[in-house]
């Protein structure tokens, strides 16, 4: 018998860990560690060059436990000029829809021509 929390092994007949106060489990029922990690397919869910929105995006994803990577976050000097590339947030494909939903309000809102009519125009 083994404690699932601390890993201490007990002799048969014991039912609870004396340190953790949790029920012991049969060693054969514990999950075996994977031999190799599963591959992750990263997809881009958000691009932004605004440092404030980048920080907010990080905070939103972290608060929901979504693992992510950020590409192009640094400003790269190029001679006398600075090259500023938008940061790209990438997540596992399985988390993409959730991440996009969390970050949708950070996308800039663009007015599309023809969507908003001025008062009195187009009425007959």
ABEGO torsion letter per residue (X at the ends): XBBAAAGBBBBBGBABBAAAGBBBBBAAABBBBBABBBBBBBBBABBBABAAAAAAAAAAAAAAGBBBBBBGABBBBBEABBBBBBBBBBBBAAAAAAAAAAAAAABBBBBBBGABBBBGBGBX
